[in-house]
Amino acid sequence: MTWLSNSITGLGLLFLAHACYSAHEHSALHSTSTASISSIVSHGTSAPTVASLPLDISLETIVAVFTVCLGLVLGTPELRPIQWRVWAGKIEREGEKGFMNGDGQTDKDYVGNPFKVLESRPGFIDIRKQRKEFAEWVREGGGTSAAPKS
């Protein structure tokens, strides 16, 4: 992540922490004021009232969440192609330079040419060539057994 996305995310987390603290203080203040009112009116049975959060705390929470999301989105690396052939073609064209992150370092999951294993494997077996060599070996007498014929 770059310094800009880190700072935006940090600022959003600071706003979110402040909004959470403000909501906690509001609920604590409301519960103590409700308790003092209910102690004055001890004989009446009234249902406890539920106070909603003030508009400024709700807005601060929403803005903080969007700020954190913005910072995280700005810090994400570029998405890679889904299709294997497109991704392999990018590796062959651009090499290691195509997989550098924002800090100028190569991504940790860059493995190089994905077809290296296929290109370095031994060739296929030539069955026709082996059949021809076997037929010549039999004609030369390699196929006769040393057992006496009866």
C-alpha positions in Angstrom: 0.0 0.0 0.0 1.2 3.5 -0.7 1.5 6.2 1.8 -1.6 7.9 0.5 -3.8 4.8 0.9 -2.3 4.2 4.3 -2.9 7.7 5.5 -6.5 7.6 4.2 -7.2 4.3 5.9 -5.6 5.6 9.2 -7.7 8.7 9.1 -10.8 6.7 8.5 -10.0 4.4 11.4 -9.4 7.4 13.6 -12.9 8.8 12.7 -14.4 5.4 13.3 -12.8 5.1 16.7 -14.1 8.6 17.6 -17.6 7.7 16.4 -17.6 4.5 18.5 -16.4 6.4 21.5 -19.1 9.1 21.0 -21.8 6.4 20.6 -20.6 4.7 23.8 -20.6 8.0 25.7 -24.0 8.9 24.4 -25.5 5.6 25.5 -23.8 5.8 28.9 -25.0 9.4 29.4 -28.5 8.4 28.4 -28.6 5.4 30.7 -27.5 7.4 33.7 -30.1 10.1 33.0 -32.8 7.5 32.6 -31.8 5.8 35.8 -32.0 9.1 37.7 -35.4 9.9 36.3 -36.7 6.5 37.2 -35.5 6.8 40.8 -37.5 10.0 41.1 -40.7 8.4 39.8 -40.3 5.2 41.8 -44.0 4.4 42.1 -44.9 4.6 38.5 -44.2 1.7 36.1 -43.0 3.0 32.9 -41.2 1.1 30.1 -37.6 2.1 29.6 -37.2 4.5 26.7 -34.7 3.8 23.9 -33.0 6.8 22.6 -31.5 6.8 19.1 -28.1 8.1 18.3 -27.8 11.7 17.3 -27.5 12.4 13.6 -23.9 13.7 13.8 -22.6 10.4 15.4 -24.5 8.4 12.7 -23.1 10.5 9.9 -19.6 10.3 11.4 -19.8 6.5 11.4 -20.9 6.3 7.8 -18.2 8.8 6.6 -15.6 6.9 8.6 -16.6 3.5 7.1 -16.5 4.9 3.6 -13.1 6.6 4.2 -11.7 3.3 5.4 -13.1 1.5 2.4 -11.7 4.1 0.1 -8.2 3.8 1.6 -8.3 0.0 1.3 -9.4 0.1 -2.3 -6.7 2.6 -3.2 -4.1 0.4 -1.7 -5.1 -2.8 -3.6 -2.8 -4.1 -6.3 -3.9 -4.4 -9.9 -6.0 -7.5 -10.6 -4.5 -10.3 -12.6 -6.2 -11.8 -15.6 -8.4 -14.7 -14.9 -7.5 -16.7 -18.1 -4.3 -18.6 -17.8 -3.2 -17.9 -21.4 -3.6 -14.2 -20.9 -1.6 -14.2 -17.7 1.1 -16.4 -19.2 1.3 -14.1 -22.2 1.8 -11.1 -20.0 4.6 -12.9 -18.2 6.3 -13.8 -21.5 5.9 -10.2 -22.9 6.7 -8.1 -19.8 8.7 -10.5 -17.6 9.4 -9.5 -14.0 8.7 -5.8 -14.7 5.0 -6.5 -15.3 4.6 -7.8 -11.8 6.0 -5.0 -9.7 3.9 -3.6 -6.9 3.6 0.1 -6.0 6.8 0.0 -4.0 8.9 -1.1 -7.0 9.4 -4.7 -5.7 8.4 -7.9 -7.5 5.2 -9.6 -6.1 6.0 -12.5 -3.8 3.9 -14.9 -5.9 5.7 -14.2 -9.2 7.1 -17.5 -10.4 8.3 -16.7 -13.8 7.3 -18.5 -17.0 4.4 -20.8 -16.1 5.2 -23.0 -19.1 8.8 -23.7 -18.0 7.9 -27.2 -16.8 6.3 -28.0 -20.1 9.2 -26.7 -22.1 11.9 -28.5 -20.1 10.3 -31.9 -20.0 11.8 -34.7 -22.2 10.3 -35.2 -25.6 7.6 -37.7 -26.4 8.5 -41.3 -27.1 8.7 -42.1 -30.9 6.8 -45.4 -31.0 7.5 -45.9 -34.8 11.2 -45.5 -34.3 11.3 -47.9 -31.4 9.2 -50.5 -33.5 11.7 -50.2 -36.4 14.7 -50.6 -34.0 13.0 -53.7 -32.5 12.3 -55.2 -35.9 15.9 -54.8 -36.9 17.0 -56.3 -33.6 14.8 -59.4 -34.3 16.1 -59.7 -37.9 19.7 -59.7 -36.6 18.9 -62.6 -34.4 18.4 -60.8 -31.1 14.9 -62.3 -30.9 15.9 -66.0 -31.2 16.0 -68.0 -28.1 18.9 -70.2 -27.1 16.7 -73.0 -26.3 17.0 -76.1 -28.6 14.2 -76.7 -31.0 12.5 -80.1 -30.7 
